[in-house]
Amino acid sequence: MQNIIEIESVDFSYDRIATLSGIDLSVTEGEFLGIVGPNAGGKSTLLKLILGQLQPDKGKISVLGKEPCKMSRHIGYVPQYPSFPRDFPISVEQVVLLGRLGVKRDANWLSRIWPSQVSRSDLIAVNQALREVEAENIAERQIGSLSGGQLQRVLLARALVGEPEILILDEPTANIDQRMENEIFDLLKMFNKRMTILVVSHDVAFISDYVSRVACLNRTLVCHRTDAVDGQVIQDLYGEHVRMIAHSH
């Protein structure tokens, strides 16, 4: 398997305060990597560097052999929070369509998802993505009417509709119940058969049942096999005792 993401000796600071230091990470094609760590440990910053939204102060990052900013169309991204207000008058189908068109929020973006401007092939792709996340029955609902779990399915469909090679998710289950958490990760396990997945999560015990490796990040990064993540590893990461809670599936 080839390395699909390469991070070499990366440092990053906000206002001269070190957020990441000496980060080395290789992600192989088809891997399902979990990234865990305390708040302000650098998890979201690392994702933004991989997405090309930030540039490292030092070191090198490549995605599919090129600079991250040149490979954005090959990456599907599910943010922790949607980039639009929940009361914005937009349907589920239109939200997913944004991922198909690669629309940026400029003066003309809304006109590009108006029904009369949408091609049949785009609509077919949107419907397929919604089916894959088991949300085709809510396609015409307004985004503001959805539950937290339904919204996560829609954001996942938006990331999938562009047919990415890499899927990146930032705390995708932070605001949903355990049953929905299980369902989302069962979907991710299925999607991992055709794409590389990186997921940030606060729930170490839960994701260890799904991912192939866990990257523990608290300014510096150490990777572990899932069977090597125990109470001592977590205590070293968070600087305090954290109870490992077993989840039922």
C-alpha positions as CSV (number, residue, x, y, z in Angstrom):
1,M,0.0,0.0,0.0
2,Q,1.3,3.5,-0.9
3,N,1.3,6.4,1.5
4,I,-1.5,8.7,0.6
5,I,-0.7,11.4,3.2
6,E,2.8,12.3,4.3
7,I,3.6,14.7,7.1
8,E,7.3,15.3,7.9
9,S,8.6,17.3,10.9
10,V,5.7,19.7,10.9
11,D,5.6,22.6,13.4
12,F,2.7,25.1,13.6
13,S,2.0,28.0,15.9
14,Y,-0.8,30.5,16.6
15,D,0.6,33.9,17.6
16,R,3.9,32.3,18.4
17,I,2.3,29.8,20.7
18,A,3.3,26.3,19.6
19,T,0.3,24.2,18.7
20,L,2.0,21.3,16.9
21,S,5.7,20.3,17.2
22,G,7.7,17.8,15.2
23,I,4.7,16.0,13.7
24,D,5.5,13.0,11.6
25,L,2.7,10.9,10.2
26,S,2.3,8.6,7.2
27,V,-1.2,7.4,6.3
28,T,-1.5,4.5,3.9
29,E,-4.1,4.0,1.2
30,G,-7.2,2.3,2.6
31,E,-6.3,3.1,6.3
32,F,-8.9,4.1,8.9
33,L,-7.0,6.3,11.3
34,G,-8.4,7.7,14.5
35,I,-6.9,11.0,15.9
36,V,-7.5,11.6,19.6
37,G,-6.3,14.1,22.2
38,P,-7.3,16.7,24.7
39,N,-9.0,20.0,23.9
40,A,-6.5,22.5,22.4
41,G,-4.2,19.6,21.7
42,G,-4.0,20.4,17.9
43,K,-6.4,17.9,16.4
44,S,-8.5,20.4,14.3
45,T,-5.3,22.3,13.4
46,L,-3.8,19.1,12.0
47,L,-6.9,18.5,9.9
48,K,-6.7,22.1,8.5
49,L,-3.1,21.5,7.5
50,I,-4.0,18.3,5.7
51,L,-6.9,20.1,4.0
52,G,-4.6,22.9,2.9
53,Q,-6.5,25.5,4.9
54,L,-3.4,26.3,6.9
55,Q,0.4,26.2,6.0
56,P,3.0,24.8,8.4
57,D,5.6,27.0,9.9
58,K,8.1,24.2,9.3
59,G,8.2,20.8,7.7
60,K,6.3,19.3,4.7
61,I,2.9,17.9,4.0
62,S,1.8,16.0,0.9
63,V,-1.6,14.6,-0.1
64,L,-1.6,12.1,-3.0
65,G,2.0,13.3,-3.7
66,K,1.1,16.9,-4.0
67,E,0.6,20.1,-1.9
68,P,-2.7,19.8,0.1
69,C,-4.2,23.0,-1.4
70,K,-4.0,21.4,-4.9
71,M,-5.8,18.2,-3.9
72,S,-8.9,19.5,-2.2
73,R,-11.3,17.9,-4.8
74,H,-9.9,14.5,-3.8
75,I,-10.9,15.0,-0.1
76,G,-14.3,14.9,1.5
77,Y,-14.6,16.8,4.7
78,V,-17.2,16.6,7.5
79,P,-16.7,19.5,9.9
80,Q,-17.7,19.4,13.5
81,Y,-20.2,22.2,12.9
82,P,-22.0,23.1,9.6
83,S,-20.7,26.2,7.8
84,F,-24.2,27.7,7.6
85,P,-26.8,28.6,10.3
86,R,-29.3,25.9,11.1
87,D,-32.2,28.3,10.3
88,F,-30.8,29.0,6.8
89,P,-33.6,28.3,4.2
90,I,-31.9,25.4,2.3
91,S,-33.0,21.8,1.8
92,V,-31.1,18.6,2.5
93,E,-30.8,18.0,-1.2
94,Q,-29.3,21.4,-1.8
95,V,-26.8,21.0,1.0
96,V,-25.6,17.7,-0.5
97,L,-25.4,19.3,-3.9
98,L,-22.9,21.9,-2.6
99,G,-20.5,19.0,-2.2
100,R,-21.0,17.9,-5.8
101,L,-20.5,21.4,-7.2
102,G,-17.6,22.4,-5.0
103,V,-19.5,25.6,-4.4
104,K,-17.9,28.4,-2.4
105,R,-20.0,30.9,-0.5
106,D,-19.7,33.8,-2.9
107,A,-22.3,36.1,-4.3
108,N,-23.6,33.5,-6.8
109,W,-23.4,30.2,-4.9
110,L,-27.1,30.0,-4.1
111,S,-28.1,30.3,-7.8
112,R,-26.0,27.3,-8.7
113,I,-28.1,24.9,-6.5
114,W,-31.4,26.2,-7.8
115,P,-33.4,23.3,-9.3
116,S,-33.4,24.8,-12.9
117,Q,-29.5,25.0,-12.8
118,V,-28.9,21.4,-11.6
119,S,-28.0,18.7,-14.1
120,R,-29.6,15.3,-14.1
121,S,-26.2,13.6,-13.4
122,D,-25.7,15.8,-10.3
123,L,-29.2,14.9,-9.0
124,I,-28.5,11.2,-9.5
125,A,-25.2,11.6,-7.5
126,V,-27.0,13.5,-4.7
127,N,-29.7,10.8,-4.5
128,Q,-27.0,8.0,-4.4
129,A,-25.1,9.8,-1.6
130,L,-28.3,10.2,0.5
131,R,-29.1,6.5,0.0
132,E,-25.7,5.5,1.1
133,V,-26.1,7.3,4.4
134,E,-29.7,6.1,4.7
135,A,-31.2,9.6,4.5
136,E,-33.0,9.6,1.1
137,N,-36.3,10.0,2.9
138,I,-35.4,13.4,4.2
139,A,-34.1,14.9,0.9
140,E,-36.7,17.6,0.7
141,R,-36.7,18.6,4.4
142,Q,-35.3,22.0,5.5
143,I,-31.9,21.6,7.1
144,G,-33.1,23.4,10.2
145,S,-35.7,20.8,10.9
146,L,-33.2,17.9,11.3
147,S,-32.0,16.2,14.5
148,G,-28.3,16.1,15.3
149,G,-28.0,12.6,13.9
150,Q,-29.8,13.4,10.7
151,L,-27.7,16.5,10.2
152,Q,-24.5,14.4,10.5
153,R,-25.8,12.0,7.9
154,V,-26.4,14.9,5.5
155,L,-23.0,16.4,6.1
156,L,-21.5,12.9,5.4
157,A,-23.5,12.7,2.2
158,R,-22.2,16.1,1.2
159,A,-18.6,14.9,1.7
160,L,-19.3,11.6,-0.2
161,V,-21.1,13.1,-3.3
162,G,-17.8,14.4,-4.8
163,E,-16.4,10.8,-4.9
164,P,-13.3,11.6,-2.7
165,E,-10.3,9.3,-2.2
166,I,-9.9,10.5,1.3
167,L,-12.6,11.2,3.9
168,I,-11.8,13.5,6.9
169,L,-14.2,13.9,9.8
170,D,-13.8,16.3,12.8
171,E,-15.8,14.9,15.8
172,P,-18.6,13.5,13.7
173,T,-20.5,12.1,16.7
174,A,-20.0,14.8,19.3
175,N,-23.6,15.9,19.5
176,I,-25.5,12.6,18.9
177,D,-26.6,9.7,21.1
178,Q,-24.8,6.4,21.3
179,R,-27.2,4.5,19.0
180,M,-26.6,7.1,16.2
181,E,-22.9,7.0,17.0
182,N,-22.8,3.3,16.3
183,E,-24.7,3.8,13.1
184,I,-22.4,6.5,11.8
185,F,-19.3,4.5,12.5
186,D,-20.8,1.4,10.9
187,L,-21.3,3.5,7.8
188,L,-17.7,4.7,7.9
189,K,-16.5,1.1,8.2
190,M,-18.4,0.3,5.0
191,F,-17.0,3.4,3.2
192,N,-13.5,2.5,4.3
193,K,-13.6,-0.4,1.8
194,R,-13.2,2.2,-1.0
195,M,-11.5,5.2,0.6
196,T,-9.0,6.3,3.2
197,I,-10.6,7.7,6.4
198,L,-9.2,10.0,9.1
199,V,-11.5,10.8,12.0
200,V,-11.0,13.0,15.0
201,S,-12.8,11.8,18.1
202,H,-12.8,12.4,21.9
203,D,-14.0,8.8,22.5
204,V,-10.9,6.7,22.5
205,A,-12.5,3.4,23.6
206,F,-15.3,3.7,21.0
207,I,-13.2,4.4,18.0
208,S,-10.7,1.7,18.9
209,D,-13.3,-0.8,17.8
210,Y,-13.3,0.6,14.3
211,V,-10.0,2.2,13.4
212,S,-6.8,0.4,12.4
213,R,-4.5,2.8,14.3
214,V,-4.9,5.6,16.8
215,A,-2.8,8.8,16.6
216,C,-2.5,10.4,20.0
217,L,-2.0,14.1,19.7
218,N,-1.2,16.7,22.3
219,R,1.1,19.1,20.6
220,T,3.3,16.1,19.7
221,L,2.0,12.9,18.0
222,V,2.5,9.2,18.8
223,C,0.7,6.4,16.9
224,H,-0.4,3.2,18.5
225,R,-2.1,0.0,17.3
226,T,-5.6,-0.1,18.6
227,D,-4.8,-3.1,20.9
228,A,-2.0,-1.1,22.5
229,V,-4.2,1.8,23.6
230,D,-4.7,1.3,27.3
231,G,-5.2,3.4,30.4
232,Q,-1.5,4.3,30.7
233,V,-1.4,5.6,27.1
234,I,-4.5,7.8,27.8
235,Q,-3.1,9.0,31.0
236,D,0.1,10.0,29.3
237,L,-1.8,11.8,26.6
238,Y,-4.3,13.7,28.7
239,G,-2.0,14.2,31.7
240,E,-4.5,12.7,34.1
241,H,-6.4,9.5,34.7
242,V,-9.2,9.0,32.1
243,R,-11.5,6.0,32.5
244,M,-11.8,3.8,29.4
245,I,-15.5,3.2,28.9
246,A,-16.7,0.1,27.0
247,H,-19.5,0.7,24.6
248,S,-22.0,-1.9,23.4
249,H,-22.4,-2.3,19.6
